[in-house]
Amino acid sequence: MRGLLVTGTDTDVGKTWFMLKLGELLKSNKIKFHFLKPVESGCESPNNQIVPNDALQYSKLENAPLEKICKYMFKAYASPPRAAKMENKSIELEDILNFIKINSDNDAFNIIEGCGGFFSPIANNKLTSDLALEIGLPVVLVVKNTLGCINHSLLTITAMNSLGLNIKFIILNDISKKTPLDNYDELSNFTNIPIFRMSYNKELNKDILAHLN
């Protein structure tokens, strides 16, 4: 399988936003891609329906059936194993791996989203790091450009390196129009991993395409 795993230094750092922008970039360059977000929590809508909002955005952009992108959907805004338990359900890492295996596209660039941060729980007694090891794809680390992100980034990079993972590049995400403390230059002093800025509501740098192979 060709592609990458997208993870972050924490929850709500902008993984979904990055994946959508990457999808738009690939689409504009006529590169076939396929999104995979096997599990999504926090799916409860106002009318008590289960709506995987992130996966729906992927489905619309890719023009692919939702069931080929996301299978396990839980209402609670919590880690997938905890959200599943609240619904008297259970999710195992093997479930997620099987979904990825069946629904990945060998003719496309597969973009897989983990849950939360790199060490966030994704299944019973398993973390996103366990998923990364099992699928063996290169990793993209999404970092929220805010105070404290250098510490979070370097800790995560150290953990990834200790597991022998291939970190393709870092996305430094400006989550608002005004970034009071830009960390690009300082973070660059502590790692040789390519860093790309993702400015608020702007297109991705096309140079990222050269780092996908």
C-alpha positions as CSV (number, residue, x, y, z in Angstrom):
1,M,0.0,0.0,0.0
2,R,1.3,3.4,-1.0
3,G,0.5,6.4,1.3
4,L,1.1,7.9,4.7
5,L,-0.3,8.0,8.2
6,V,-1.3,11.5,9.6
7,T,-0.9,11.9,13.3
8,G,-0.4,14.8,15.7
9,T,1.3,16.0,18.8
10,D,-2.1,16.2,20.4
11,T,-5.8,16.2,19.8
12,D,-7.2,19.2,17.8
13,V,-4.0,20.2,16.1
14,G,-5.5,20.3,12.6
15,K,-5.0,16.8,11.2
16,T,-8.3,16.8,9.4
17,W,-7.7,20.3,8.0
18,F,-4.3,19.2,6.7
19,M,-5.7,16.1,5.1
20,L,-8.4,18.1,3.3
21,K,-5.8,20.6,2.0
22,L,-3.5,17.7,0.9
23,G,-6.4,16.1,-0.9
24,E,-7.1,19.4,-2.7
25,L,-3.5,19.7,-3.7
26,L,-3.4,16.1,-5.0
27,K,-6.7,16.6,-6.9
28,S,-5.4,19.8,-8.5
29,N,-2.3,17.9,-9.7
30,K,-4.4,15.0,-11.0
31,I,-2.9,12.5,-8.4
32,K,-5.4,9.8,-7.4
33,F,-5.8,9.6,-3.6
34,H,-8.0,7.8,-1.1
35,F,-8.8,8.9,2.4
36,L,-9.1,6.4,5.3
37,K,-10.3,7.5,8.7
38,P,-11.3,4.0,10.1
39,V,-12.7,5.3,13.4
40,E,-14.2,8.7,14.4
41,S,-15.6,9.7,17.8
42,G,-17.5,12.8,18.7
43,C,-20.1,12.0,16.0
44,E,-23.3,12.9,17.8
45,S,-25.4,15.5,16.0
46,P,-28.1,17.8,17.5
47,N,-30.8,15.4,16.4
48,N,-29.0,12.4,18.1
49,Q,-27.9,10.9,14.8
50,I,-24.4,9.6,14.4
51,V,-22.7,11.9,11.9
52,P,-18.9,11.5,11.2
53,N,-18.3,15.1,10.2
54,D,-14.6,14.7,9.3
55,A,-15.2,11.5,7.3
56,L,-18.1,13.2,5.5
57,Q,-15.8,16.0,4.3
58,Y,-13.3,13.4,3.0
59,S,-16.1,11.6,1.2
60,K,-17.3,14.8,-0.5
61,L,-13.8,15.9,-1.5
62,E,-12.8,12.5,-2.8
63,N,-16.2,11.7,-4.2
64,A,-16.1,8.3,-2.6
65,P,-18.6,6.3,-0.5
66,L,-18.4,7.1,3.2
67,E,-18.3,3.4,4.0
68,K,-15.0,3.1,2.2
69,I,-13.5,5.8,4.4
70,C,-14.9,5.3,7.9
71,K,-16.5,2.3,9.6
72,Y,-16.4,2.8,13.3
73,M,-18.4,5.8,14.5
74,F,-19.0,6.7,18.1
75,K,-21.1,9.5,19.7
76,A,-19.0,10.6,22.6
77,Y,-16.2,13.1,22.2
78,A,-13.6,10.8,23.7
79,S,-10.9,8.3,22.7
80,P,-12.4,5.6,20.5
81,P,-12.1,2.8,23.1
82,R,-13.7,4.9,25.8
83,A,-16.4,6.2,23.4
84,A,-17.1,2.6,22.3
85,K,-17.4,1.4,25.9
86,M,-19.9,4.2,26.6
87,E,-22.1,2.5,23.9
88,N,-21.5,-1.0,25.3
89,K,-19.3,-1.7,22.3
90,S,-15.7,-2.7,21.8
91,I,-13.1,-1.9,19.2
92,E,-9.9,-3.8,18.6
93,L,-6.8,-2.8,16.6
94,E,-7.4,-5.8,14.4
95,D,-10.8,-4.4,13.4
96,I,-9.1,-1.2,12.2
97,L,-6.3,-3.0,10.4
98,N,-8.8,-5.2,8.6
99,F,-10.8,-2.2,7.5
100,I,-7.7,-0.5,6.1
101,K,-6.6,-3.6,4.3
102,I,-10.0,-4.1,2.7
103,N,-10.6,-0.5,1.8
104,S,-7.2,0.8,0.8
105,D,-6.7,1.6,-2.9
106,N,-3.6,0.0,-4.5
107,D,-4.0,2.5,-7.4
108,A,-4.1,5.6,-5.2
109,F,-2.1,7.5,-2.6
110,N,-3.8,6.4,0.7
111,I,-4.0,9.1,3.4
112,I,-4.8,7.5,6.7
113,E,-5.8,9.5,9.8
114,G,-4.9,8.3,13.3
115,C,-6.8,9.4,16.4
116,G,-5.7,12.3,18.6
117,G,-2.0,12.5,19.2
118,F,0.6,9.8,18.5
119,F,0.2,8.2,21.9
120,S,-3.6,8.6,22.0
121,P,-5.7,5.4,22.5
122,I,-7.3,4.2,19.3
123,A,-8.5,0.7,20.3
124,N,-8.6,-1.5,23.4
125,N,-5.2,-1.2,25.0
126,K,-3.7,0.1,21.8
127,L,-2.4,3.6,20.7
128,T,-2.1,5.4,17.4
129,S,1.6,4.5,17.7
130,D,0.6,0.8,17.5
131,L,-1.4,1.5,14.4
132,A,1.6,3.2,12.9
133,L,3.9,0.3,13.6
134,E,1.4,-2.2,12.1
135,I,0.7,-0.5,8.8
136,G,4.4,0.5,8.3
137,L,3.7,3.7,6.3
138,P,5.7,6.9,6.5
139,V,4.3,9.4,9.0
140,V,3.3,13.1,8.8
141,L,3.3,14.9,12.2
142,V,0.9,17.8,12.5
143,V,1.8,20.4,15.1
144,K,-0.3,23.3,16.3
145,N,1.8,26.5,16.0
146,T,1.5,27.7,19.6
147,L,3.4,28.1,22.8
148,G,4.7,24.7,23.9
149,C,4.7,23.1,20.5
150,I,8.5,22.7,20.4
151,N,8.4,20.5,23.5
152,H,5.5,18.5,22.2
153,S,7.1,18.1,18.8
154,L,10.5,17.0,20.0
155,L,9.0,14.5,22.4
156,T,6.9,13.0,19.6
157,I,9.8,12.9,17.2
158,T,11.9,11.2,19.8
159,A,9.2,8.6,20.3
160,M,8.8,8.0,16.6
161,N,12.5,7.6,16.0
162,S,12.8,5.1,18.9
163,L,10.2,3.0,17.1
164,G,12.0,3.2,13.8
165,L,9.3,5.2,12.0
166,N,9.9,7.2,8.8
167,I,8.8,10.8,9.5
168,K,8.2,12.4,6.1
169,F,7.7,15.9,7.2
170,I,6.2,18.1,9.9
171,I,3.2,20.4,9.3
172,L,3.3,23.5,11.5
173,N,-0.4,24.6,11.6
174,D,-1.5,28.2,12.1
175,I,-4.9,27.6,13.7
176,S,-6.0,31.2,13.6
177,K,-5.5,34.3,11.5
178,K,-3.1,35.7,14.1
179,T,-0.2,33.6,15.3
180,P,1.2,35.5,18.3
181,L,4.3,33.3,18.6
182,D,5.6,31.7,15.5
183,N,7.8,28.7,16.2
184,Y,9.0,27.8,12.7
185,D,12.6,29.1,13.0
186,E,13.1,27.8,16.5
187,L,11.7,24.3,15.8
188,S,13.9,24.2,12.7
189,N,16.9,24.5,14.9
190,F,16.2,21.3,16.7
191,T,15.3,18.9,13.8
192,N,16.4,18.2,10.3
193,I,12.9,16.9,9.3
194,P,11.4,19.1,6.7
195,I,8.8,21.5,8.1
196,F,6.0,23.0,6.1
197,R,3.9,26.0,7.3
198,M,0.2,25.6,6.9
199,S,-1.0,29.2,7.1
200,Y,-4.6,29.8,8.2
201,N,-7.1,29.0,5.5
202,K,-4.3,29.0,2.8
203,E,-3.3,26.4,0.2
204,L,-0.5,24.0,1.0
205,N,3.0,24.5,-0.4
206,K,3.3,22.5,-3.7
207,D,6.8,21.5,-2.6
208,I,5.1,18.9,-0.3
209,L,4.4,16.8,-3.4
210,A,8.1,16.0,-3.8
211,H,8.1,14.5,-0.3
212,L,5.3,12.0,-0.9
213,N,7.3,9.4,-2.8
